Amino acid sequence: MEIGEAVNVPVAASAELKEWKLRAEILEVTFKGTIKVSRSQAAIAPPHWKKGEDVNDVWTDAKEMGLPQEAAYSKKPAAMLIHGAAGATKDVEVKVKVIEAENVSGEGDLLGRLGDVEIAAKVPLGVGEHVVKAQIKTLPYRIAWYRGSIEWGGSFADPGACIVLGESDVEVFFLPAVPIIPFADVVWAEALRFLCNRMGVVGLSTREEIIEKITRYCHMGHGLEYDTLEGRPRYGRMRARQFRLNAYMKGEDPECCCYDQASAVQVFAAALGVSTEWLFMEPYGFIHTTNLIGVGACNNPFYRSNGGDKVVMRFNPKRTSFGSHAFCRMDGKILGNRSPAQAARAS
């Protein structure tokens, strides 16, 4: 898109009116954050938008994950850090091509808008390609997820006018910290989308807010049910330290166990740079009546194995126990789901 029709602009009351021309376009946009992002488990190489390239990502797994299938996802998403995060940068590299310049001189002001995010830079007005160092005026203060078109415009003082330079389709995440293991090298765009949409972390900033949102979702919002027959893991291999993240997000198996849930909490938290401890206890034993995931009030976790009830008397011969248990801890606090009665007793 190129706009720059010649117009007459009075510079001063006695100045000579001059006809000017300026045509320019955006060629590339690169967000210069330190976080590397992958899509379909392949690391994304900049630029994050380039003229002539179709970056629209028709994400086929989105529907299975309960996400909108077409929601302006990009094949080349980027991630930056929020305001105040260690290592945060506002830098954006923009390649601009000035196609025609007549009776204009010096530098112009480049401005891009993506929602409430503004990107600004000075750009030379001479004909040719220019790589300019732009900056985001104000970084978001909380987790944010932007997807859509940056609308670019240019203005210049001599002779005093504005032009439109077109649009760049992007997807950008603003995170509270650099992702950690298993995302220390590159973080999945799919996991960030899931966190922002299904888990609802947009607008959060503190570790405590984030881990509470993730834990509550995994235990109460994902729709899984504890395997009350065997307690077999469906998504994680504890001894091999493996977790089937994509399968978990799609909910490929309706059942789970504590290993799956502990792994899910830890992995999703890591994508946002929040560190947790993965704890394992063996033997474990009987449990008090608790809100077992997808089951409800239960003190007999394997009741299906012997035809017992979910809740039984303390010394009932059909009462079953955990042989082992896995869970997460952050800052000395155990992360998990509690019944309203338990929450009331703890308060």
KELO-210854 format. One record per atom (N, C-alpha, C, CB): residue in one letter; x, y, z. Coordinates in steps of 0.05 Angstrom, whole numbers, plus 5000, padded with zeros to 4 digits. Glycine has a CB too. Layout:
! residues N
aXYZ;...
***
This chain:
! residues 347
m501749765000;m500050005000;m501850255000;m498150005024;e501350434981;e503050664978;e501250914974;e505050634955;i501551104991;i500051344988;i501951584990;i497751375010;g501751774973;g503552004973;g503052184950;g506451904973;e500452254946;e499752434924;e500852714929;e496752444920;a501652844908;a502753104910;a500653304918;a504053194884;v501253474938;v499353684946;v500953944950;v497853604972;n499654164951;n500954424956;n500354494986;n499854644938;v502554545000;v502254615029;v503654885033;v503554395047;p502255085044;p503555345049;p505555325072;p501455565055;v508055375067;v510155355088;v510155615105;v512955315075;a509755845092;a509556095106;a507956285088;a512456215113;a507156505100;a505356685084;a506756785059;a504556925101;s509356835060;s510756945037;s512456745022;s512457175045;a512356495031;a514056285018;a512856194992;a514456055037;e514656094975;e513755984949;e512555714954;e516155964929;l510155664942;l508855404944;l510355204926;l505955424936;k510954974937;k512354774922;k510754514921;k515154714935;e510954384899;e509654124896;e511553914906;e508854064866;w510653734924;w512353524935;w511253254929;w512753564965;k512953064929;k512152774926;k513752614945;k512552684896;l512452424958;l513852224975;l512151964974;l514152335004;r513451754966;r512251494966;r514151304981;r511651384937;a513051155000;a514750975015;a513050735025;a516051115040;e514450525032;e513150285041;e514850145062;e512450095018;i513549975079;i514949815098;i515649545085;i513249765124;l518149465088;l519049215076;l519248985097;l521749255063;e520249045121;e520648845141;e520248965169;e523448715139;v519448785187;v519148865216;v520348635233;v516148915224;t522148705251;t523348515269;t523248615297;t526348455260;f522048465315;f522048525344;f524648425356;f519548415358;k526148595369;k528848525378;k529048435407;k530648765374;g526948295416;g527148185443;g529047955444;g524348105452;t529647875469;t531547655473;t530247385473;t533047695499;i527647375473;i526147115475;i525846995447;i523447155488;k526646745444;k526346605419;k523746445420;k528746425413;v522246445397;v519646315396;v519746105374;v517446515390;s518345885379;s518045675358;s515145645350;s519245405368;r514745545326;r512145465317;r512345195304;r510945675296;s510645005311;s510844725302;s513544615309;s510244705272;q514644695332;q517144605343;q519544675325;q517144315347;a519244875308;a521444985292;a521945275300;a520844955261;a524345335307;a525045615315;a524445815293;a527945635324;i523346035301;i522646245282;i524946435277;i520146405291;a525646475252;a527846665245;a526646925236;a529546545222;p527747155245;p526747415237;p527347455207;p528047635253;p525947645195;p524047835207;p521347705214;p523548075188;h519847845231;h517247735239;h515047815220;h516547835267;w515647995201;w513848055179;w515648155156;w511748265187;k514948065132;k516348145108;k514348185085;k518547935100;k514648405071;k512848465049;k512848235029;k513648725035;g510548145021;g510347935001;g510047655012;g512647944983;e510647625038;e510447365051;e507747345065;e512747315071;d506447115061;d503847065075;d504546945102;d502046875058;v504047095123;v504647005150;v502146895164;v505947225166;n499946895151;n497446805164;n497646505171;n495046845145;d497346445196;d497646165206;d494846045210;d499246165233;v494045865192;v491645715196;v492345475214;v490345615168;w491945525240;w492845335260;w490745115264;w493445485287;t491244885253;t489244675253;t488744555281;t490144455234;d490744565299;d490344455325;d488744635344;d493044405338;a488244885335;a486945075353;a484144975361;a486645345339;k482644865342;k479944775348;k479944555369;k478544675323;e481844365367;e482044145386;e482744245414;e484043945376;m484144475415;m484944595440;m482844785452;m487544735437;g480544805437;g478444985447;g479045275441;g478044945476;l480845325422;l481545605414;l480345675387;l484645635414;p479845925382;p478946005355;p480945915334;p478446315353;q479945785312;q481745685292;q482945915275;q480345495274;e481446125271;e482446355256;e482246595274;e480846395229;a484546675284;a484546905303;a487047075298;a484446805332;a487747125273;a490047285266;a492647175277;a489647565275;y492846905278;y495446785286;y497446835264;y495146485292;s499946855271;s502046895252;s503946655251;s503647145258;k505046595227;k507046385225;k509646475237;k507446315195;k509946735243;k512546835254;k512047005278;k514046985232;p510846895299;p510347055323;p512847135338;p508446905342;a512747355353;a514947455368;a514247475397;a515947725357;a516247495414;a515747535443;a517647735454;a516047265459;m516647915470;m518148125484;m517548105513;m517448405472;l519048265529;l518648275558;l517048515565;l521348265573;i515548495587;i513848725596;i515648935610;i511648625615;h514549165614;h515849375628;h516849285656;h514049625631;g519349345661;g520549275687;g521749005690;g518449305708;a521248825670;a522448555671;a525448575665;a521048375650;a526948405678;a529848405674;a530548345645;a531248195692;g532048515632;g532848475604;g530848585584;g533248195599;a528848725593;a526748835575;a527949035555;a524448955590;t527149025530;t527949215510;t525549315494;t530149095491;k525749555485;k523649675468;k524249665439;k523049965477;d526449545431;d527549565404;d525949405384;d530449475404;v525449545361;v524149415338;v525749515313;v521049495336;e526549335296;e527949405272;e525949405249;e530349205266;v526049625234;v524149665212;v525649735186;v521949885218;k525149585165;k526349655139;k524349805123;k527349395124;v525050055115;v523350225100;v524550285072;v522850495115;k522750275052;k523750345025;k522350605016;k523050115005;v524050815012;v523051065001;v523151034970;v524651315011;i520851024958;i520650974929;i521051224913;i517950844922;e519951444922;e520051704908;e520051924928;e517651734888;a521852114924;a522052344942;a522652594925;a524152304964;e520952794927;e521353034912;e520553274929;e519653034885;n522453464932;n521953694948;n521453624977;n519753864937;v522653414987;v522653355015;v525553305023;v520853105022;s526153345048;s528953315056;s529153235086;s530553565051;g531453155094;g531953095122;g530852825131;g530953315139;e529752825155;e528552585166;e525552625171;e529952515192;g524152405171;g521352405178;g520852245203;g519652305154;d518452265213;d517652105236;d515951865227;d516152275257;l516951625234;l515451385228;l513951305253;l517351155219;l511351235250;l509751145272;l507950915264;l507951375283;g508150695280;g506450465276;g504750415300;g508150215271;r502150345295;r500350295317;r499250005315;r498050505317;l499349865338;l498249595341;l496549595366;l500449375341;g494049635364;g492349675387;g493349925402;g492549435406;d493949895428;d494950125443;d497950145444;d493750125471;v499249975429;v502249975428;v503050155404;v503349695425;e504950335410;e505950515389;e508950465385;e505350815396;i509750455360;i512550415352;i513550655337;i512950145336;a515650785345;a516551035333;a519451025325;a516051275352;a520151185304;a522851195295;a523251445277;a523650935279;k525751525274;k526451725253;k527251575228;k528751905264;v526451665205;v527051525180;v528151735160;v524651375169;p530351675146;p531351855125;p529351875102;p534051755114;l529152105089;l527252145068;l528452115040;l525952415071;g530952035039;g532251995013;g531251735000;g535251995016;v531251734974;v530451494959;v532351254965;v530451544928;g531151024970;g532750784976;g531650634999;g535650864981;e533050415007;e532150255030;e533650335055;e532649955024;h532250365076;h533350455101;h532550265124;h532550745108;v534550165139;v533950005163;v534050195187;v535949765166;v531850225200;v531650425222;v531250275248;v529450635217;k532350395269;k531950285296;k529650425309;k534550315313;a527350285310;a525050395322;a524850305351;a522450315307;q523050425366;q522550345394;q519550345400;q524050525413;i518750155417;i516050155428;i516050375449;i515249875440;k514150565446;k514050795464;k513750715493;k511850985456;t511850535498;t511350445526;t510750145525;t509050605539;l512449985538;l511949705540;l509549645558;l514449555551;p507949435552;p505749365570;p506849295598;p504149125559;y505249355618;y506149305646;y505249025655;y504849515665;r503548895639;r502548625646;r502648445622;r499648645658;i502248195626;i502348005603;i500248095582;i501647715613;a501148105557;a499448195536;a499948015511;a500048495529;w497948015494;w498047855469;w496748025447;w496547575473;y498348115428;y497348275406;y497548115380;y498948535404;r495448125364;r495548005338;r493748165320;r494647705339;g494748225296;g493348395277;g495348555261;g491348575292;s494448785251;s496048945233;s497149195247;s494349025209;i499749225244;i500949485251;i500349675229;i504149455256;e499149905235;e498550105216;e500750315216;e495750235221;w502050345194;w504450525192;w503750785179;w506650385177;g504850995190;g504651255178;g507151415181;g502251415190;g507551615164;g509951785165;g509252075164;g511851715142;s510752235178;s510352525177;s513052665175;s508752625201;f513052905164;f515553055161;f514953355162;f516952975134;a516853505172;a516453785177;a516753955152;a518353885198;d518453875133;d518954035110;d518153885085;d522054115108;p515853945073;p514254185076;p511954165097;p512954255050;g511753945111;g509653915131;g507253765121;g508754195141;a507453495123;a505253325113;a505553045124;a505353315081;c503652875117;c503552595127;c502952405104;c501552555150;i503952165106;i503251955086;i502751695101;i505551915065;v501351515088;v500751245099;v502651055085;v497851165094;l503950875101;l505950695090;l504950405089;l508450715107;g502550355098;g501550075096;g501249935122;g503249915078;e500949675121;e500449515145;e502249275146;e497549425146;s502849175170;s504448935174;s503048755194;s507349015185;d502348515185;d500948325202;d502848185221;d499348125185;v502348205247;v504248085267;v502647955289;v506048305278;e504147795305;e503147685330;e505447715350;e502247375326;v504847845372;v506947915392;v505947855420;v507848205389;f507547705435;f506947655463;f508847835480;f507447355470;f507747935502;f509348075522;f509247915548;f508248375526;l511547815556;l511747625578;l513047755603;l513347375569;p512547645627;p513647765651;p516547695657;p511947685674;a517547485644;a520247395648;a521047215625;a520547245676;v523647175623;v524746995602;v523946705609;v527847025599;p522846555589;p522046275595;p524446115604;p520846155570;i523945915620;i526045745631;i525645455622;i526045765662;i527445275631;i527244995623;i524444885628;i529344825639;p523144755608;p524344645584;p524244835560;p522844405576;f523745095565;f523545295544;f525945485545;f520945445545;a528145405556;a530445585559;a531545675533;a532545455576;d531445505513;d532545565486;d530445705468;d533645325473;v527945595469;v525845705452;v523145625465;v526145595423;v521245815465;v518645765477;v516645715454;v517846005495;w514745535459;w512745465439;w510745695437;w511345205446;a510245785412;a508045975408;a505345855416;a507946065378;e505045595410;e502545455417;e501945455447;e502645165407;a504045425463;a503645425492;a502945715501;a506245335506;l504145915489;l503546195497;l500646265489;l505546385484;r499846165466;r497046215457;r495046085477;r496546115429;f495745845484;f494045695503;f493845835530;f495045405506;l496145925539;l496246075565;l494546325563;l499146135572;c494846475541;c493446725539;c490446695535;c494646885516;n489646495519;n486846465513;n485446285533;n486546355485;r486146025535;r484745835551;r485245885581;r485545555544;m487645945589;m488245975617;m487846265627;m491145905622;g487746455609;g487046725617;g489146875632;g484646715632;v491746845624;v493846985639;v494247275630;v496446835635;v492947355608;v493247635599;v492347815621;v491547685573;g493948025626;g493248215647;g494648155674;g490348225651;l495947915676;l497347855701;l500247945700;l497147545706;s501547975723;s504348055723;s506047915744;s504448355727;t504847845767;t506447735788;t506547425786;t505347815815;r508647315798;r508947025798;r506546885813;r511546945812;e505647015834;e503546895850;e500846895834;e503147065875;e500247105820;e497847115803;e498046905781;e497447395790;i500346885769;i500646695746;i500446415755;i503346745733;i501746335776;i501746055784;i498945975795;i503845995806;e497546165808;e494846095816;e492946055793;e493746325834;k493246215772;k491546185748;k492145925734;k491946415729;i494645855731;i495345605718;i494445365734;i498445595713;t494945365760;t494245135777;t491245095777;t495245175805;r489645305780;r486745285780;r485745175753;r485445555786;y486945275731;y485945175706;y486544875702;y487345335683;c488944795708;c489744515704;c487944325721;c492644465711;h487344405745;h485844235763;h482744265761;h486644285791;m481844495750;m478944535750;m477844615723;m478344755770;g479544705704;g478444815679;g479044655654;g479545075676;h480744465656;h481544325631;h479744085624;h484444225634;g478044005643;g476143795637;g477143515639;g475043835610;l479443475652;l480443195655;l479343075680;l483543195655;e479542805681;e478542665705;e480642465714;e475942505698;y480942455740;y483042275752;y482341985745;y483242305782;d484441835738;d484141545732;d483741395758;d486641435716;t481241345765;t480541215790;t480640915788;t477841305800;l481540815766;l481840525763;l484740445769;l481040435735;e486640585757;e489440505760;e491240735768;e490540395734;g490440985764;g492141215769;g494541225750;g493241205798;r494041145725;r496241125706;r496641395692;r495640905685;p499141485688;p499641745674;p498941715644;p502541825677;r497841925633;r497141935605;r498842115589;r494242015601;y500042315602;y501442525587;y504442545595;y500142785591;g505142435618;g507842465627;g509142195633;g507942635651;r511742185627;r513441955635;r515342055656;r514941825610;m514642005681;m516142125703;m519142055703;m514942045729;r519741795700;r522441705701;r524141825678;r522641405701;a522841855655;a524241965631;a524142275630;a523041855606;r522742395650;r522442685651;r521342795624;r525142815657;q519242675615;q517942755590;q515042825595;q518142535569;f514043025580;f511243105582;f510243165554;f510943355601;r507943045547;r506643085521;r504943335522;r504942835513;l506243565518;l504943825521;l502743865500;l506944045519;n503343805475;n501343855454;n498843675458;n502543795426;a499343425466;a497143245471;a495443345495;a498142955477;y496843445516;y495443545539;y493643785532;y497443625561;m494743965516;m493144205508;m490644125493;m494844395492;k490843905477;k488643815461;k486843625478;k489543665437;g487743545501;g486143365517;g485543105504;g483543495525;e487642985492;e487342745476;e486242515492;e489942665463;d486942495518;d485942295535;d484342425557;d488242115547;p481842335563;p480242475583;p481142425612;p477442385580;e482942235616;e483842165643;e486742265647;e483641875648;c487442285673;c490042375680;c490742265708;c490242685680;c493142325717;c493842265745;c495542495755;c495441995746;c496542475780;c497942695792;c500542755778;c498542625821;y501842555765;y504342605750;y503742805727;y505542345740;d501542755713;d500742925691;d500243215700;d498242815676;q498843235722;q498043505732;q500443665742;q495943475753;a502243525757;a504643665766;a506343755743;a506243475785;s506543585723;s508143655699;s506943885684;s508443415681;a504243885681;a502944095667;a503344365680;a499944035664;v502944375707;v503244625721;v506144725718;v502644585751;q508044555721;q510844645719;q511644735691;q512744415727;v510744595671;v511444665643;v510144925635;v510544435624;f507544965640;f506245215632;f507445455648;f503245195638;a508045415673;a509345625688;a512045705676;a509645545718;a513545505668;a516145545656;a516045715631;a517545285650;a513845685616;a513545845591;a513446145597;a511145755576;l512646215621;l512446495629;l514746575649;l509746545643;g516746395651;g519046455667;g518646425697;g519846735662;v516546275705;v515946225733;v517045955741;v512946245739;s518845945760;s520145695769;s518545565791;s523045745777;t518145295789;t516945145810;t518644895815;t513945065802;e518144775839;e519444515845;e517544285840;e520344515875;w518544075827;w516943835821;w517643635843;w517443725792;l515743575861;l516343405884;l515043125880;l515343535909;f516342925892;f515442645890;f515642515917;f516942485869;m513442385925;m513442245951;m512741945946;m511542375971;e514341775957;e513741485955;e514941345980;e514941365929;p513341215997;p510441175994;p508941426002;p509440946010;y506341435996;y504741666003;y502541596023;y503441785977;g500541426015;g498541336034;g495741436029;g499441416061;f494141426049;f491341496047;f491041806046;f489641386071;i488841896035;i488342186032;i485742256048;i488142266003;h485742506058;h483242616069;h481342666046;h483842876085;t478842696052;t476842766032;t477743026019;t473942786044;t478043015993;t478943245978;t477543265951;t482043235974;n477943485937;n476643525911;n478443405890;n476143825906;l478143145885;l479743005865;l478943095837;l479542695868;i480943155820;i480443275794;i478343115778;i482943295778;g476243245770;g474143135754;g472342935768;g475342995731;v472842875794;v471442685809;v469742815831;v473342475822;g470743025843;g469443155865;g470443045891;g466443115863;a468843065912;a469642985939;a470342685939;a467443045959;c472742625949;c473642345947;c475942295968;c474642275919;n475742075982;n478041985999;n478841695992;n477242006029;n477841605969;n478241325960;n478941335930;n475741145965;p481441415924;p482141495896;p481841265875;p484841595896;f481841015884;f481640795864;f479140635869;f484140615865;y476940775874;y474440635881;y473340465858;y472340845888;r474040535833;r473140365810;r474540095810;r473640515784;s476840075823;s478339825822;s477039605839;s481239875831;n475439685858;n474239485876;n471239525881;n475639475902;g470039705866;g467139745869;g466439905893;g465739485869;g468340045906;g467740205929;g466440465922;g470240255945;d465940635942;d464840905938;d467041115938;d462840965961;k466441345928;k468341565927;k469241645955;k467241805912;v467341655973;v467941736000;v467041506018;v466541996009;v468941396035;v468341176052;v469241236081;v469740916042;m468441076099;m469241106127;m472241056129;m467640926146;r473441156150;r476341146153;r477540866151;r477141266180;f476240666164;f477440396164;f475940206146;f477440286192;n474540316126;n473140146107;n475139976091;n471440326087;p474739706090;p476639536076;p476939596046;p475839246079;k475039746034;k475239816006;k476640086002;k472539815993;r477540216023;r478840466020;r481640426009;r479040616047;t482240565987;t484840535974;t486640775979;t484440505943;s489140745974;s491140955980;s492940995956;s492740896005;f494441215957;f496441275936;f499041125943;f496941575934;g500240995924;g502840875928;g505041095927;g503440665907;s504541295910;s506341525908;s504741765900;s508741465887;h506041995900;h504642245893;h506642445883;h503042355918;a505842595863;a507442815851;a505943075853;a508242755822;f507343295859;f506043555861;f508143765858;f504443575888;c507244015855;c509144235852;c509044415877;c508444405827;r511244565881;r511444755903;r512845005892;r513044635927;m511845235901;m513145485895;m513345655921;m511645645873;d515745745926;d516145915950;d515145775976;d514746185947;g515645515977;g514845366001;g511945286003;g515645516024;k510345365983;k507445305984;k506745085963;k505845555978;i505144895972;i504344675955;i502144775936;i503244435971;l502444705910;l500544795890;l498644565883;l502044885864;g496144605885;g494144395879;g491344505883;g494644145896;n489444325878;n486644395881;n485644335908;n485044255859;r483944505919;r482744455945;r479744495944;r483944645967;s478344345959;s475444375961;s474844635975;s474144135975;p472444745971;p471644985986;p471844956016;p468745065979;a471244706026;a471444666055;a474344676065;a470244386062;q476144566048;q478944576056;q480044866055;q480644406037;a479145016035;a480045296033;a479045456057;a479045416007;a476645386066;a475545536089;a477145466114;a472545466093;r477845216117;r479445136141;r482145266141;r479644836142;a483245316116;a486045426114;a486045726119;a487245356087;s483745856115;s483646146116;s483546246145;s481346246100;
***
